């Protein structure tokens, strides 16, 4: 039987959404960008973004007080007038929140939580609590995109957690970008970034359709989480469609292969239903081909040449990015080239 996760109420227009700094207090250095995200979320989704009590207390305080960051999550879950949550930005240390998180509270008050990158840690704790979570843009990234939110992002967020739930197919972004913009330069906020034409997905292997619940996140963050009490139990990995992406740290293809071998040693790869790989941030074409070679190699080592694998998918550290409902059912159909989601 497929695993079942509680689906949080939708974040319809009028929802009050708490902005959380669970990873870093960097936002206070780019408050113009923060306000742009607040404005654009109100324009596109009708959300009222409200900062959690500690969210804007700055990098020094939040670095010294991981318990305050966890308290913000608990505050947002327990406040009856807060409908959902969005991560302001990622970072590299939300694994420090694990001793302070109350999974019972997440289960008792299932609310939509949106974010990516270092937010992987907390999103997976929602899955451990039996609650869906949403791997998608943070407030300072695609929600505050220069020149306005990309329609691809708007559609992805709406389908995943705003509109009435209905199955939908994912699609490649028509164009994408990694162009750097200094968020502290408010004069650039209304200037759209240059885009590269989309190059579509790459189906690396697999012939038969497969379906499972969606899990995953940022590989570097998963490596930090691996072996801690926050790591997913074997029953959560079994039968899953695993979505993996890499960050601006640009781990070499071989390193990705080594991480996958760790998953193989745990028995994770053998039990998967499918694998989604994001467009790798900062990779050259040669690095991308090497990455694909490593993925095929490791799957061959564990006898999973049958596993459907779709690469170059628009999520994680790319823009515009999809919103993936973790815990929801996803079907991969190599014959038709479709990825269908039941949010």
Secondary structure, DSSP 8 states (H G I E B T S, - for coil): -----B------TT-EEEEE-SS--GGGG-HHHHHHHHHHHHHHH--EEEE-TTTTS-HHHHHH-HHHHHHHHHHHHH-TT--EEEES---S-GGGGGGG--HHHHHHT--EEEE-GGGHHHHHHHHHTTB-EEE---TTTGGG-TTS--HHHHHHHIIIIIS----EE----SEEB-----TT-GGGTTS----EE----EEEE--S-EEEEEEEEEHHHHHHHTTSTTS--HHHHTT-EEEEE--TT---HHHHHHHHHHHHHTTTGGG-SEEEEE--TT--HHHHHHHHHHHHHHHHHTT-TTSEEEEEES-SSSBS---EEETSEEEEETTTTEEEEE-
